[in-house]
Amino acid sequence: AHAHAKWSIMQLIRQADPRNVMLVHGEAAKMEFLKQKIMQEFGINSFMPANGETVTVATPPFIPVDMSRLLFKRTLEQCYMFQPPRECAPPPTPAPSQEYWS
């Protein structure tokens, strides 16, 4: 039933391009093999937490987002003009020559 599982997981990783992978179901030896294969092929960290184990994955503090000026403007207006500030993230700090919108 799981003969194609390794190929499917590798295909999913190829398409999703994750930064980390959690392997949470399967035999330990097979998961260890898959973990090594993921590292060899993609250079991606994989974790095999035990049942009930908590895993902390470090993430970068800055995540670039590409959005239109109009969407950015509407988001700022919604967060800072019409709702209490606690519901929105702090405003980004622009580079000295950047404008948020024209």
C-alpha positions in Angstrom: 0.0 0.0 0.0 2.9 2.4 0.7 5.2 1.4 -2.2 4.9 4.8 -3.8 4.9 6.7 -0.6 8.6 7.7 -0.7 8.3 9.0 -4.3 5.1 10.9 -3.4 6.8 12.5 -0.4 9.8 13.5 -2.4 7.6 14.9 -5.2 5.6 16.9 -2.6 8.9 18.3 -1.1 10.1 19.2 -4.6 6.8 21.1 -5.4 6.3 22.7 -2.0 10.0 23.7 -1.5 9.8 23.8 2.4 12.5 24.9 4.7 12.0 22.0 7.1 10.2 18.6 7.0 8.5 16.7 9.9 8.3 12.9 9.5 5.6 11.8 11.9 4.3 8.4 10.7 6.1 5.2 9.8 8.7 2.7 10.9 11.8 4.4 12.5 14.3 2.8 10.1 12.4 3.8 7.0 11.8 7.3 8.3 15.6 7.6 9.1 16.3 6.5 5.5 13.9 9.1 4.1 15.3 11.7 6.4 18.8 11.1 4.9 17.4 11.0 1.4 15.7 14.4 1.9 18.9 15.9 3.2 20.9 14.5 0.3 18.5 15.5 -2.4 17.2 18.8 -1.1 19.5 19.9 1.7 16.5 20.3 4.0 16.4 19.6 7.7 14.0 16.8 8.7 12.8 16.0 12.1 11.4 12.7 13.5 9.7 13.7 16.8 8.5 10.9 19.1 4.9 10.7 20.0 4.1 13.6 22.3 7.5 15.3 21.7 7.5 19.0 21.0 9.8 20.3 18.3 10.9 23.9 17.9 11.9 24.9 14.4 13.9 28.1 14.1 12.5 30.5 11.5 13.9 33.7 10.0 12.7 36.8 11.7 12.1 38.5 8.3 9.9 36.9 5.7 9.7 38.9 2.4 6.2 39.3 0.9 5.4 40.4 -2.6 2.1 42.4 -2.8 0.6 45.2 -4.9 0.7 48.7 -3.6 -3.1 48.8 -3.4 -3.3 45.7 -1.2 -0.5 47.1 1.0 -2.3 50.4 1.3 -5.6 48.8 2.1 -4.0 46.6 4.7 -2.3 49.5 6.5 -5.5 51.6 6.4 -7.5 48.7 7.8 -5.0 48.0 10.6 -4.1 51.5 11.6 -7.1 53.7 10.9 -10.2 51.5 11.6 -9.1 48.9 14.1 -7.2 48.9 17.4 -3.5 48.6 16.8 -3.3 45.4 19.0 -5.0 43.4 16.2 -2.3 44.3 13.6 1.4 43.8 13.3 3.6 46.8 13.8 4.1 48.8 10.6 7.2 47.9 8.6 10.1 50.3 8.7 10.8 51.6 5.1 14.2 52.0 3.6 15.2 55.7 3.5 14.2 56.1 -0.2 11.1 53.9 -0.2 7.5 55.1 -0.1 4.6 52.9 0.9 2.3 54.2 -1.8 2.0 57.1 -4.1 
